[in-house]
Amino acid sequence: MNGAESPHDDDVVVVGGGLAGCEAAYQLAQRGLRVRLVEMKPHKRTPAQTSDRMAELVCSNSLRGAALSNAVGLLKEELRRVGSLALRCADETSVPAGGALAVDRERFAEAMTRAIEAHPRIAVERREVTEIPQGRPVILATGPLTSDALAASIAAAVGAEHLAYYDAIAPIVSADSIDWSRVWKQSRYGKGGALRGERAAPPEGAAPPERAASPEEAAERRDDAEAGDEAYVNCPFDEAQYKAFVRALVASEKVEARDFEDVRYFEGCLPCEVMAARGEQTLSFGPMKPVGLTDPRTGRRPYAVLQLRPEDEAATAYNLVGFQTRMKYAEQLRVFRMVPGLEEAEFLRMGSVHRNTFVNAPALLGPAMELRALPGVHLAGQIAGVEGYVESAAAGFVCALLLAQQLRNEPLRPPPPTTALGGILTHLGRTQPSYQPSNITWAHIAPLDPASGRLRKRARYEAMAERALRDLDAWWAAG
């Protein structure tokens, strides 16, 4: 089938069963609307997908920092307070993550799928949508992996070429194949046992439940210090090992883009070999930075580290954090087995690259996340230009909320601009010379009143978070 309508008696059609689509469908249904959620799996998958469940997390299992002193931590707390399905399922399926929220991705997807399929006002239809459906209203939440046919339909409708960049995912290794005598547990700046010289040791039949930093390591570094636990597994490099590893990354064979593809990577998720090519020390100041870490075997900070994060609650598999890649598979095996502790690693998933599609939201979307050129067609999630799991769910929530207000003929009541949820709309409406997807940042949230005085950064963020939750609660209660 193509984009033709099915005989369901729907109020809203939602296309895409990812985080944004599931959140939007659930919020609309909770408000009494009948929803048809159309998902192309299992009939068709993108190269990055491996499961037929909805809300599949393809890049990482981390939802990033939990502390209210960083913007994504605030966004998660706001979503909890307004009844987000994604945050409820994430909290129910969380795994040890230090100062961040990470989930068992299979259990998370199962919980999301179960909630959607069991809702009495949501009908799930499994088919590919190849053009914008004719019925209105419709929410397009097909994410960064929107199919070529649907992307072309959107581009034709808005009269402007859709934008695309390339994203990459990191490999996953079996916990049993890690040489635990060569690695240790410790969060950056943590205060747990590793700082007292304890070594990591795998329990019977499995590795210990650790977790490594997300791509937003700078934002999470503060959370790790507060958490004071042993959240990460560290593979240490001396100087010679590190430089040889960097040379191997740069010289490795890569999967090349096709001639007609314009490859533009998102700076927050660069392939490791792209970072390595920018300079010999780039990785040591990025995902391999050793600051805040002490090797218990030497009592000193290593020259560099590669960190691992568990993929499931039982910690049977680990993600190479920050090492998304476009190297050919054989090269990944050769190069990543240079990592101390991974010499005999069994790779359960290889790294790969995939396209990420989004529109120029400030130019194309109205205040209800509706295409100005196509009234009744709304965009939610990463296709609208947000970046990240939490932001995608938040965009689905906000889109559904505004659409429900429209359908009830109510004035639009978006979240206040002082909140992180309001910051999602601020980013989508903020004109830029070259619009790019973005994670939530404090720059998306209205600044404090100058009368508050000059505060240090940490105190300023805490004050903004306190104000955001106060304003959110008042806004929510008045709705």
N, C-alpha and C positions, 0 to 999 in steps of 0.2 A: 504494500500500500504506500501511497505518497502522503501528502499533507491533507487529503480529503477528510471531511468530518465523518465521525462514526455516530451511530444512532443513540448515544447516551444523552440523557436529559441533564446537561451540565450548566452550571453558572459560569465556571471558569475552566479553561484548559491550561494545564501547565506542561510544558515540554521540557523534559530532562529530569532524571531521577537522582541527581547529585545532591550536595548539601543545600544549595540554594533552592532547587526545585522541591525537594522534600520539605524543607522548612516552610516555603511559601504555600505548598499544598496543605500542610498540616494547619498552618495559621488560618488560612481561608476556611477550612473545614471546621475548625474550632469556633469560627464566627458564624456558623450556620449555613455556609455556602457549599454547594455540590461541586466537586472538583474531579476532573479527569486528568490523571497524571500519566503522560505518555513517555515511556522509556524504551530505548531501542535494544537494550540487552534483554534476552540472550541472543537475539537474532543477529546483532552486529555489535562488535566491540572495537574500541580504538586500540592501537598498539600498546598503550600504557595500562590498559585494564586487564585484570586477570580473574575477576569474579562477576557473577551475574546479580549480586546483591546491589541494592541502591546505596547511595552515599558511600561509595568505595573511596578510600583514601589512597591515592596512587603514588604520591611522592614521599610522604613521611607519616609517622603516626603521632607527631607532635602538634598540639594546638598552641604551643609556645607559652610564654610566661604567665604565671598565675597571679603575681603580686599586683595590687591596685596601683602601685607606683609606676607601672608601665601601661601603655595605652591598650594593648591587646588584653592584658589582665582585667582592665576596667571594662572593656567591651564584653568579655565573657561574663563578668558579674552582672552587667546590665541585662544580658540575654537571659541569665538565670532568673532575674527578677520579673521579667515579662513573659516567662513561660516558654522559652525556646525548646523545641524538641531536640535539636542537635546538642545543646548543652546538657540537657537531662540525660541523654544517652551517653554522652562523653563522660559525665561524672559517674554513671553506673558501670562503665567499662574501663575506667582509668587504670593505668599501670604506674609503678614507681617512677617519678620524673623529677625529683628534686624540686626546684622552684618553678616548674612548668607543669602543664597538664598534657599528658600523653595518654593514648588509648590503645587497647588491644584492637587492632583495626578490624579483625574478623568479627569479634563480638560486637563492636560498634556498628558495623554495617548490618549485622543481623538484627540488632535492636532497632535501628532506623527502619529497615525493611519491614519488620514485624509491626511497628507502630503505624506505618503508612498503609500496609495491606489490611490491617484490622480495623481501620477507621471506617465507620459506617457511611460517611459522606465523601469518601475518596474511592474512585474506581481507577484501577491501574490497568493500563493498556500497553502491551509489549509490541512495539513496532517502531520502525524508523520514520521520522518526519523529515521529508526532503524539501519542503517549502513551508513558508509561514502559513499556518492554518487560516482558513477564511473566517471562522467563527470569532466573535469578540465577546468578552475580553479574553486575551491569551497572554500568558507569561512565558517568555523564552528564557529558559535557565539551563541551556545546554553546555555551559561551562567553557573552559579553554580548549576543549577537544571537539568543538562543534564540527559536524560533518561538512565536507566540501559543498554538498548540494544545498544544505540549509544556509551555510555561510554565504553562498552566492545569492540565494534568495533574499537574505537580509541586505546584502550590499546593493542589490538591484533596487530594493524597496526604498532605501534611504538616500539613494542617489550619490553615495560616496563609497569609495573603496574601504572595505573593512581592514582593520589593522591586524597584524599578526607578528608574534615573535616566537622564538623557540625556547622551550623549557626542557629540563633534564631531570632524571631521577637517579638515585644512588643504588648501588648494589646491596644485596642482603646476603649474609653468610650464616651458616649453621653454627650454633653455639658450641656444639660438640667438636667442631673442627678448629676452634680457637686454641692456641697454645697458652693456657692460663698461667704458666710459669713466667711468661714474658710480659704480662700486662697487670694492671692493678685498677682498683676502684677508687674514684675520687671525683667529686664535683669541683669545677674551678672555684677557687676561693672557699671551698667547703670546709666544714669543721668536724667532719666525721672521722671514722677510724683510720682512713687512709693517711690522714695527717699525723697519726700516731705510729705510722710505719706498718700498718696491716697490709697483707698481700691479698689479692683476689684469689679465691679458690672455688671451682665449680662444685655445687652440691651434687648429690647422686643423680645421674641421669640428665642434668640440666645445668646451664650456666646461671650465675646469680642475676637477679633482676636489677639491672642498671639502666641508665638512660643517658644519652649524650645531648649536647646542645643543639638547638634548632638553627636554621639559617640566620635567624635574628639573634646571634650569640651576644652581641653587644647589649641588647635589651635584656637578655636573660642572665647575664653575668651577675647583676645585682641580686636577682632572685636566688641564684645558687648560693650566694653568700648567706642569705637569710635562711635558706633551707637547712644548711649545715649537715647534709647527709652525703652519702657516697653514691651519687646518681649516675656517674659515668664510668665507662671502661676505657682506659687509656693505653694506647700502643705507642711506646716511646721511641724516638729516633735520636741518634747522635748526629753530629754535623755531617759526617761522611755519608751516613745512611740517608739523611734528608736530601742532600744535594744530588745523590744518585737517583733517588726517587723522583725528584723534580725533573731531572734530565730525561728520565724514562717517560714521564707524563708528556713532556714537550715533544719527544721524538716518536711517540706512539702513533699507530695508524688510527685515524678517526673515520667515523661514518660521515661522509660528505653530503652536503645539501644538494638537492637536484638543481639543475641549471636555472630553473624559473623561480626558485625559492629565495626569498630575501630573509636571511637568517639574522635576527636581532634578538639577543638573549636578554632576559630580565636580569638586571644587575644583582638582585637579591638571591638569584639561584643560578649562578654561572657554573658551567661545567668546570671540573677541577683542572683540566688541562688548559682551558682558556685562562684561568687564574695563573697557572704556572707559567704560561707564555708571557705574562705581563712583567715578569721579573722573578729572579731566583728566590727572593725572600717574600713574595706576595702571599704564599700559603702560610708561611710562618707568622704572618700578621693577620691571617684570616682563620679558616677552620682548623689550622694546625698550630695555632698560637699556644705556647706552653705556660703562659702566665697563670698564676694561682694554683699550680700543680707541683707536687713533690713526689719524685720517684722513690718509693720506700726502700728500694734496693741500694740506692746511692745516697739518699738524703738530700739530693739536689734537684733542681728543676731541669727537665730534659731539654734538649735543643729544640725539639718540636714533638708534637703528638698527633696521632689520628685517633679520634674518639668513636666509640660504638654505642648504639642505642638499641634496647630490646624492641622487638617487633610485636611481641605478644605477652600476655600476663605471665606465662610460664618461662619466658625468656629463652625460648628454644632457637631463636634467630635474632641476628643483630644487623642493624643498618649502619653503613659507613657514613657518618654524619658529615655533611658538607661536601661529599665526594660524588655528587651527580656527575654523569660523564656521557660523552658521545664517542668514547673509544670503541673499536670493534671488540667483539666478545673475547676473541683469543688474546687480544692485547690487555683486556681487563684482567684476565686470569694471570697473565705474566706480570703485569705491573703491580697489581694489588697484593700479589703474594710476596712482594718485596717489603711489605709492611711487617714490622716485628710483631710476632704473634699470629700472623695470618699466612705463614709460609705454606701450610697445608690446608688452607681454608677451602671449604665446600661452598660454592656459590649457589644459593637457592633462587636468586633473581639477579640478572645482570642489569647494569645501568643502561639507560637509553635516552633518546631525545624525542620530544613530541612537540607538535605545534600548539600554540596558545593563541586563541582568537578573541579579540575584544573590539568594541566600537569606541569611537571618539565621543564619550558620554557628554561632555559639556556642550558640544555642538549638536548632538542628536537627541538627547533625552530631556523631557520636561520635568516638572516638579514631582510628578507621581511615577518617575522612572518609566515613562511612556514615550515611545518614539514619536517625535513631533510630526514626522512624515506619515505615520500610520497610527492614528488614534485607536486606542484599544489594544495595542500591542506593547506590552511591557517587557523590560529586560531585568533579570535578576542574577546576581552572582558575578562570576569572573568575566562573563561576556560583556557585562556593563563596565568593567574596568576596575574592580576591586581585586586584591591579591591576597590569597591565604584562605585556609579552611574556615576560620572563625569569621573573617570578613564576608565570605561567601554566604554562610548561614545568616549573618546579620543582614546582608543585602536581600536575601530571600524573605526574611522577616519583615523588613521595612517595606519592600515592594508589596507584599500581601496586605499589610496593614493599610497602606495608602489606597490600594485597589478596593479593599473592603469599605473604606470610607467613601470612595467614589460611588460604589454600587448602592450604598445607603443614602446617596445624595447629601452627604454631609460635607462641610468644609474640610479641606485637608488639614490634618493635625500631625505634622511630622514630629519626630523626636526633637527636643530642644537642641540647638547648636552647641550648647555647653556639654552635651553628652557624647559618648563615643558612637552611639547609634546615630545621632545627628551628624557626627563627623563623617559617616559613610556618605550621606547626601552632600555634605560640604565638598568632599573630594570629587564626587561625580559631577558637581556643578561648577567646579573651579577651573576656569579657562587656563590652559598652559600652552606655551609655544609648541611643545610636542607632547601630547597627552600620553601618559604611561600608567599602567596599573600600579596600585600602591597598597601596601599593608596600612592598617590604621596607625597613625602617629599622633603625637600631641599637637602637631601643627594643624591637624584637621579639626581640632576642638577649640572653641572660642577661648581666647586668653582670659586670664583673671582681670578683674577691674584694677586699674593702676593704683586705686586707693588702697588696695591690699598691701601695698609696699613691695619692696624688692626682696624676693625670696631666693634662696639657693635652689638649684634645679630640683633636687629630691623633694624639698619642702613644697616647691611650686607644683610639682606633679601630684603630690599627695593632696594639696589643697584643691587642685582641679578635679581630682577623683571624688573628693568629699562633696564638692559642689555638684558634680555630675550626678551622683547617686541621689542627692537631695532633689535636684531638678527632675530627674527621671521619675522618682517616686511620686512627686506632685503631678507631673504630666500624666503618668499612668493612672493615678487615682481619679483624675478629672475626666478620663476617657470613657 
